Amino acid sequence: MQHVNSFRAFLRETVNLSKAKLDILDSRVESVYQALQDDAELGPLILGKEPQGSWAHHTIINPVGDKEFDADFMLHLTEVPEWADSPKTYIDKVYGALHRHSVYGKMPHTRKCRCVQLKYANSMHVDIVPHLFLADGREVIVNRDGNCWEETNPEGFTAWMREKDNIAEGNLRKVVRLMKFLRDHKGSFTGTRSIILTTLLGERVSQATALAHPGCYGNVPTALLTIVEDLDLWLQAHPDKPSIADPSGSGATFDHRWDQATYNYFRARIHTHAQEIRAAYDEQDPDRSVRLWRNLFGDSFPSLPGTSSSSTASKFAAATLLTTAARPGRAG
């Protein structure tokens, strides 16, 4: 059974980062940005800022226990011709601005490969990612370890995510959060980076699927079933680690962010989760269905009085029972 109300409560009360924490995050990023703007050396180079990653894509979730939640923001900077042969200088300059600040200089801050990280005492950190449009037309971030540029298109990725979420009737972002919850809170497919997980899930969403199987993205559990079964089908057809291209069209890939062993583990775990989701979804006894969903997501998955599902999702569930045998591995 679908237990749509239970999924709604589970996302709201357990999975999603709370509005209070999001407000704190927004306030702190604004304060850090103002401090960087006020720096005499770095300030004149700053052109603006924007959220990046799970914060920008609305897929950020609550961290496990006392672990930190984090957010990235891109710091748009002016190109300095004198630093052309040393891109890492931009990260060094951001670090220096924080280091000189009367407040942030006393807080833990460090240089990472692509950002400067600032840690707060109460379980959060902010990653500041220098971002530039170069004179030759490239849009780039810095790879400090290699002292080189990496081409990027964050607005393109955000637009791609929005398009895919619209096709999925607003449920793709929720499916991504649920799968990140499985990874982080249930210890499944550890090692798979969020950008890869988000890309692989989003790539499974298509207008052709939505048209061929009306209702297949109609609510959260139905979208979860459809997307994860389609991902499982795709993964089983690729025993060797495939190349994962940045869907924004930047020309970059995410291949360096995992290896064959991590991919093998991810592939096996998604295969198991697809079966678990199917069993919980198809189970017609309400109590047994809730137990199966809890076996997957844990005891924080609630059981609310009654169940709810849209008429389109109900029709899709009926069609699934008729077509699964003919099309194994697909959600109808």
C-alpha positions as CSV (number, residue, x, y, z in Angstrom):
1,M,0.0,0.0,0.0
2,Q,1.1,3.5,-0.6
3,H,0.4,5.2,2.8
4,V,0.7,8.7,1.2
5,N,-0.1,10.5,4.4
6,S,2.6,8.6,6.2
7,F,5.1,9.5,3.6
8,R,4.1,13.2,3.8
9,A,4.5,13.1,7.6
10,F,7.8,11.2,7.4
11,L,9.3,13.8,5.0
12,R,8.0,16.7,7.1
13,E,9.0,15.4,10.5
14,T,12.0,13.3,9.9
15,V,13.7,13.7,6.5
16,N,13.5,17.3,5.6
17,L,15.8,19.9,7.1
18,S,13.5,22.1,9.3
19,K,12.5,25.6,8.3
20,A,14.2,26.8,11.5
21,K,17.6,25.3,10.4
22,L,17.1,26.6,6.8
23,D,16.5,30.1,8.2
24,I,19.7,29.8,10.3
25,L,21.6,28.7,7.3
26,D,20.3,31.5,5.2
27,S,21.1,34.1,7.9
28,R,24.6,32.8,8.4
29,V,25.4,32.6,4.7
30,E,24.3,36.2,4.4
31,S,26.5,37.3,7.3
32,V,29.5,35.5,5.9
33,Y,28.9,37.0,2.5
34,Q,28.7,40.5,4.0
35,A,32.0,39.9,5.9
36,L,33.7,38.8,2.6
37,Q,32.3,41.9,0.8
38,D,33.7,44.1,3.6
39,D,37.2,42.7,3.3
40,A,39.5,45.3,1.8
41,E,41.4,42.9,-0.4
42,L,38.7,40.4,-1.5
43,G,35.6,42.7,-1.4
44,P,36.4,44.6,-4.6
45,L,36.5,41.3,-6.5
46,I,33.1,40.0,-5.4
47,L,30.3,40.1,-7.9
48,G,27.6,38.1,-6.1
49,K,26.6,34.8,-4.6
50,E,24.1,32.0,-5.1
51,P,23.3,28.7,-3.4
52,Q,24.8,25.5,-4.8
53,G,24.3,21.8,-4.4
54,S,21.5,20.3,-2.3
55,W,20.6,23.7,-0.9
56,A,20.0,25.0,-4.3
57,H,18.2,21.9,-5.5
58,H,16.0,21.6,-2.4
59,T,17.2,18.1,-1.7
60,I,19.0,18.9,1.6
61,I,18.0,16.6,4.5
62,N,18.5,16.4,8.3
63,P,21.9,15.0,9.3
64,V,22.3,11.9,11.3
65,G,22.4,12.5,15.0
66,D,24.8,15.2,16.0
67,K,26.5,15.3,12.5
68,E,26.8,18.6,10.7
69,F,24.4,19.7,8.1
70,D,26.0,21.9,5.5
71,A,25.4,24.1,2.5
72,D,27.5,25.3,-0.4
73,F,27.3,28.7,-1.9
74,M,29.2,30.0,-4.9
75,L,31.1,33.2,-4.5
76,H,31.1,35.0,-7.9
77,L,34.5,36.6,-8.4
78,T,36.2,38.9,-11.0
79,E,39.0,37.3,-13.0
80,V,42.4,38.5,-12.0
81,P,44.8,38.1,-15.0
82,E,47.8,37.9,-12.7
83,W,46.5,34.7,-11.2
84,A,45.8,32.9,-14.5
85,D,48.6,30.4,-13.9
86,S,47.5,29.7,-10.3
87,P,43.7,29.2,-9.9
88,K,44.1,28.0,-6.3
89,T,44.9,31.7,-5.5
90,Y,41.2,32.4,-5.4
91,I,40.6,29.8,-2.7
92,D,43.6,31.2,-0.8
93,K,42.2,34.7,-1.0
94,V,38.8,33.7,0.3
95,Y,40.6,31.8,3.1
96,G,42.7,34.9,3.9
97,A,39.6,37.1,4.1
98,L,38.0,34.8,6.6
99,H,41.2,34.4,8.5
100,R,41.5,38.2,8.9
101,H,37.9,38.6,10.1
102,S,37.5,39.4,13.8
103,V,34.8,36.7,14.3
104,Y,35.3,34.1,11.5
105,G,39.1,34.1,12.0
106,K,38.5,32.6,15.4
107,M,36.2,29.8,14.1
108,P,37.5,26.6,12.4
109,H,38.1,27.3,8.7
110,T,40.1,25.4,6.2
111,R,40.9,25.1,2.5
112,K,39.4,22.1,0.7
113,C,39.8,21.0,-2.9
114,R,37.0,23.2,-4.3
115,C,36.0,25.5,-1.5
116,V,36.8,27.1,1.8
117,Q,34.9,25.5,4.7
118,L,33.7,27.5,7.7
119,K,32.5,25.4,10.7
120,Y,30.0,26.5,13.4
121,A,29.9,25.1,16.9
122,N,26.3,23.8,16.6
123,S,26.5,21.1,14.0
124,M,26.7,23.0,10.7
125,H,29.3,24.2,8.2
126,V,29.3,26.4,5.1
127,D,31.4,25.7,2.0
128,I,32.3,28.8,0.0
129,V,33.1,27.9,-3.6
130,P,34.9,30.5,-5.8
131,H,33.2,30.7,-9.2
132,L,34.3,32.7,-12.2
133,F,33.4,33.5,-15.8
134,L,36.8,33.7,-17.6
135,A,37.6,36.0,-20.4
136,D,37.8,33.0,-22.8
137,G,34.1,32.3,-22.1
138,R,34.5,29.4,-19.7
139,E,32.4,29.1,-16.5
140,V,34.7,27.6,-13.9
141,I,35.3,26.7,-10.3
142,V,38.7,26.0,-8.8
143,N,40.4,22.6,-8.2
144,R,42.9,23.5,-5.6
145,D,44.5,20.1,-5.4
146,G,45.4,20.2,-9.1
147,N,45.7,24.0,-9.2
148,C,43.5,24.0,-12.2
149,W,40.0,25.1,-13.4
150,E,37.0,22.8,-13.6
151,E,34.2,23.8,-16.0
152,T,30.8,24.0,-14.5
153,N,27.2,25.1,-15.2
154,P,25.4,25.3,-11.9
155,E,22.4,27.2,-13.4
156,G,22.1,24.6,-16.0
157,F,22.0,21.8,-13.4
158,T,19.4,23.6,-11.4
159,A,17.3,24.2,-14.6
160,W,17.7,20.5,-15.4
161,M,16.6,19.5,-11.9
162,R,13.6,21.8,-12.1
163,E,12.5,20.3,-15.5
164,K,12.8,16.7,-14.2
165,D,10.9,17.6,-11.0
166,N,8.1,19.1,-13.0
167,I,7.8,15.9,-15.1
168,A,7.7,14.0,-11.9
169,E,4.8,16.2,-10.6
170,G,7.0,17.7,-7.9
171,N,8.0,14.4,-6.5
172,L,11.6,13.9,-7.8
173,R,13.1,16.1,-5.1
174,K,11.2,14.2,-2.5
175,V,12.5,10.9,-3.9
176,V,16.0,12.2,-3.8
177,R,15.6,13.2,-0.1
178,L,14.2,9.7,0.7
179,M,17.1,8.0,-1.0
180,K,19.6,10.3,0.7
181,F,17.9,9.3,4.0
182,L,18.5,5.6,3.2
183,R,22.2,6.4,2.5
184,D,22.9,8.6,5.5
185,H,20.5,7.3,8.2
186,K,20.3,3.6,7.3
187,G,23.9,3.2,6.1
188,S,23.0,2.1,2.6
189,F,25.2,2.6,-0.5
190,T,27.7,4.6,1.6
191,G,30.3,6.3,-0.6
192,T,28.0,7.4,-3.4
193,R,28.1,11.2,-3.6
194,S,24.9,13.2,-3.6
195,I,25.6,14.7,-7.0
196,I,25.8,11.2,-8.5
197,L,22.7,10.0,-6.7
198,T,20.7,13.0,-7.8
199,T,21.9,12.8,-11.4
200,L,21.1,9.0,-11.7
201,L,17.7,9.4,-10.1
202,G,16.8,12.5,-12.2
203,E,18.0,10.8,-15.4
204,R,15.4,8.1,-14.9
205,V,12.6,10.6,-15.0
206,S,11.2,11.1,-18.5
207,Q,8.2,12.6,-20.3
208,A,7.9,9.3,-22.3
209,T,7.4,7.3,-19.1
210,A,4.9,9.8,-17.8
211,L,2.9,9.7,-21.0
212,A,3.1,5.9,-21.4
213,H,2.1,5.2,-17.8
214,P,-0.2,8.0,-16.5
215,G,0.1,8.4,-12.7
216,C,3.5,6.8,-12.4
217,Y,4.8,9.9,-10.7
218,G,1.4,10.8,-9.1
219,N,2.5,10.8,-5.5
220,V,5.6,10.2,-3.4
221,P,5.5,6.4,-3.0
222,T,4.5,5.8,-6.6
223,A,7.2,8.1,-7.9
224,L,9.7,6.3,-5.5
225,L,8.7,3.0,-6.9
226,T,8.8,4.1,-10.6
227,I,12.2,5.9,-10.3
228,V,14.0,3.3,-8.2
229,E,12.8,0.4,-10.3
230,D,13.8,2.2,-13.5
231,L,17.2,3.0,-11.9
232,D,17.6,-0.7,-10.9
233,L,16.8,-1.8,-14.5
234,W,19.4,0.6,-15.8
235,L,22.1,-0.4,-13.3
236,Q,21.6,-4.1,-13.9
237,A,22.3,-3.4,-17.6
238,H,25.6,-1.8,-16.6
239,P,27.9,-4.1,-14.6
240,D,30.9,-1.9,-15.2
241,K,30.9,1.6,-13.8
242,P,29.4,3.9,-16.4
243,S,30.4,7.4,-17.2
244,I,28.1,9.9,-15.5
245,A,28.0,13.2,-17.4
246,D,27.0,16.5,-15.8
247,P,23.4,16.9,-17.1
248,S,23.9,20.6,-17.3
249,G,25.9,20.2,-20.5
250,S,29.1,21.6,-19.0
251,G,31.1,18.8,-20.6
252,A,32.3,17.6,-17.2
253,T,31.7,14.1,-15.8
254,F,31.4,12.9,-12.2
255,D,33.4,9.8,-12.9
256,H,36.2,10.7,-10.5
257,R,33.8,10.8,-7.6
258,W,33.5,7.1,-7.2
259,D,35.2,3.9,-8.2
260,Q,34.2,0.4,-9.4
261,A,33.9,-1.0,-5.8
262,T,31.6,1.9,-4.7
263,Y,29.6,1.4,-7.9
264,N,29.2,-2.3,-7.3
265,Y,27.9,-1.7,-3.8
266,F,25.5,1.0,-5.0
267,R,24.2,-1.3,-7.8
268,A,23.6,-4.2,-5.4
269,R,21.9,-2.0,-2.8
270,I,19.6,-0.3,-5.3
271,H,18.6,-3.8,-6.6
272,T,17.6,-4.8,-3.0
273,H,15.8,-1.5,-2.3
274,A,13.8,-1.8,-5.6
275,Q,12.5,-5.2,-4.4
276,E,11.8,-3.9,-0.9
277,I,9.8,-0.9,-2.3
278,R,7.8,-3.1,-4.6
279,A,6.9,-5.5,-1.8
280,A,5.8,-2.7,0.5
281,Y,3.9,-0.9,-2.3
282,D,2.1,-4.1,-3.4
283,E,1.2,-5.4,0.0
284,Q,-2.5,-5.0,0.5
285,D,-2.7,-5.6,4.3
286,P,-2.2,-2.1,5.9
287,D,-0.3,-3.3,8.9
288,R,2.0,-5.6,7.0
289,S,2.6,-2.8,4.4
290,V,3.6,-0.3,7.1
291,R,6.0,-2.9,8.6
292,L,7.6,-3.4,5.2
293,W,8.0,0.4,4.8
294,R,9.5,0.5,8.3
295,N,11.9,-2.3,7.5
296,L,13.2,0.0,4.7
297,F,13.1,3.4,6.4
298,G,13.1,2.6,10.1
299,D,10.7,3.1,12.9
300,S,10.5,6.8,12.3
301,F,8.3,6.0,9.3
302,P,4.8,6.7,10.8
303,S,1.5,4.8,10.6
304,L,-1.3,7.3,10.3
305,P,-5.0,6.4,10.6
306,G,-6.1,5.4,7.1
307,T,-4.3,5.7,3.8
308,S,-4.6,8.1,1.0
309,S,-3.9,7.9,-2.7
310,S,-4.9,9.8,-5.8
311,S,-7.2,8.3,-8.3
312,T,-4.5,8.3,-10.9
313,A,-2.1,6.6,-8.6
314,S,-4.7,4.0,-7.8
315,K,-5.2,3.3,-11.5
316,F,-1.5,3.0,-11.9
317,A,-1.3,0.5,-9.0
318,A,-3.9,-1.7,-10.7
319,A,-2.1,-1.5,-14.0
320,T,1.1,-2.4,-12.3
321,L,-0.4,-5.7,-11.1
322,L,-1.4,-6.5,-14.7
323,T,1.8,-5.5,-16.5
324,T,4.7,-6.4,-14.1
325,A,4.9,-9.9,-15.4
326,A,5.2,-8.8,-19.0
327,R,7.7,-6.0,-18.2
328,P,9.9,-7.2,-15.3
329,G,11.9,-4.6,-13.5
330,R,9.7,-1.7,-14.6
331,A,7.1,0.1,-12.4
332,G,4.2,-0.7,-14.8
